[in-house]
Structures are given as C-alpha cells and as structure tokens.
Amino acid sequence: MMPFSRLAAAALCAGALVTGAAATATAGPLDSGSAQVAQPNQNSLGPFESLAECLGRGNRGMDNGEWNDYDCVGSYGSYYIQPK
C-alpha cells in the first residue's frame, strides 16, 4: 500500500501546482470598471500658428477622448483650442 500512497501524494501535489500555475497565469490587474476620460494637456491647447493646425489638434483631441467638441478661438499666430 505504501507505493499507492506516494503515488496519490505525487498526483495531489502535481494537481496543486498546475492549479496554482493556471490561477497565476490568468490573474491580472483589477479593473474598477469606470471609464476615464483623458485630461487635456494645457500645453496642447495652443497657441497654434494657423487655424488648420488648431483644427487638426482639436480633431486629434476628440479622437483621443480628451474632449467631446471644441472651438478654435483667436487669430493668426495665436489660435487656442477651447474644449466644450
């Protein structure tokens, strides 16, 4: 009966190792489930030399989720993004 007990103990240990390895492999960072919107970098709001440059940065900000809508305000040489 002694070899059976060693075999059972070895199987139990192997099962515990496989289960522990599987649990470790699937464990990851916890997600709180809340969506976060990126905050705009104040330097990225301007000034821009041209209206086209301001509009391009404004569209990228919308694509990145920094703001939902924006206006480019100012005049040549000093356009600024005004998030809405």
N, C-alpha and C positions, 0 to 999 in steps of 0.2 A: 504494500500500500504506500510505502514511502515514495517511490517514483511518481505515483499519481499525484500526491500532494505537491511535489516540487513542480510538476507539470501544470497543475492548476494554479499554483502561485505565480509561475512564469507567465501564464496566459493572463492572469489578472493584472500583473504589472505591465505587460505589453498593452493591454487594453487601456489602462490608465494613461500610459504615455501617449498613445495615439489620440485619445480623447483630449488630453491636455494640449497636445500639439495642434489639434484641429480648433480648439477654442482660442488658442493664441493666434492662429492664422486668421481667424475671422474677426478678432477683436480690432476695433478701430476707434478713432476719435468719436466722442459723443457729439451729436448734433442736437442743439436745442430746438431746432425746427423753426426758428424765427428767421425770416428773411432780413438781410441787412442791405441797405442802400448805401453805396459808396458816397462819402462826403467829398464835395469838390475841393480840390486844392486851390487855395486863394490865388496862387501864382498862375494857375491855369485859366483864370477868368479875364486876363488881359494885362496890359494893353496889347492890342494887335494893330499892325500897320494898316491892314486893309480889311474891308468888310468881308471879302471872300475868306480870308484867314480866320476871322472871327466866326463866320458861319460854319466853316469846316470843323473848328474846335467845338463849337456848340453841338453839331451833329454827332461828333465822337462822344461827347459827354452824355448825350441821350442814349447812344448805343451801349455805353458802359454803365448806364443806370445812375449816373451822377445827378441828373435832373430829368423831369418829365417834359419840360418845354423851356424855352429861353428866348430872350431878345438880345440882339446886338445893339448897344447904345453907344453914342459918341460920334466922332467924326474921324476923318482920315488921320492916321497916325496914333489914334488913341481910342480904338473901339474896345468895349468891355462886354463880357457876357453877363447878362442879368438873368439868373435862373428863375423860373416861375414855380 
